[in-house]
Amino acid sequence: MDRKKQLVAEYQQQKREMGVYEIVNKTTGQRYLAVSPTLQSVWNKEQFVLSMGTHMNKALQRDWTKLGAASFEYRVVETLKLGDDIRNDYKDVKTPEGEFDRLTGDAYKRKLEAMLERHKTESESPLYNG
């Protein structure tokens, strides 16, 4: 097996982490709360979108542009408790025929959204997404 295939296989076998994350404005304490089915990679995505000036949360984007990346911090708030079969190969959300299993995917989404709403409600610091 060549090195590239080996790296892909290793990545696919890693356990996937889903959950709630936040981007914290270290200057104001304001937080952006969101969920992701891939906590390992979402910070890279968020930084890219913010650096391009195209983040969907305009207040967060405005502060990022004004203050710069060094004024923000990424933190995982809570992870969804999952079994060991939840890996980066996404076989947990595919049928034996290789199709997307909507019931399993929707169940994850509902659990993540409930976690997010709970954290928004319990937040004592100001939120970008109120």
Salt bridges, closest charged atoms under 4 A:
GLU22 OE1 - ARG31 NH1 2.30
GLU22 OE2 - ARG75 NH1 3.18
GLU46 OE1 - HIS55 NE2 2.64
GLU73 OE1 - ARG75 NH2 2.86
GLU78 OE1 - ARG118 NH2 2.60
GLU78 OE1 - HIS119 NE2 2.60
ASP84 OD1 - LYS15 NZ 3.71
ASP89 OD2 - ARG87 NH2 2.57
ASP92 OD2 - ARG16 NH2 2.98
GLU117 OE2 - LYS120 NZ 3.84
GLU122 OE1 - ARG118 NH1 3.97
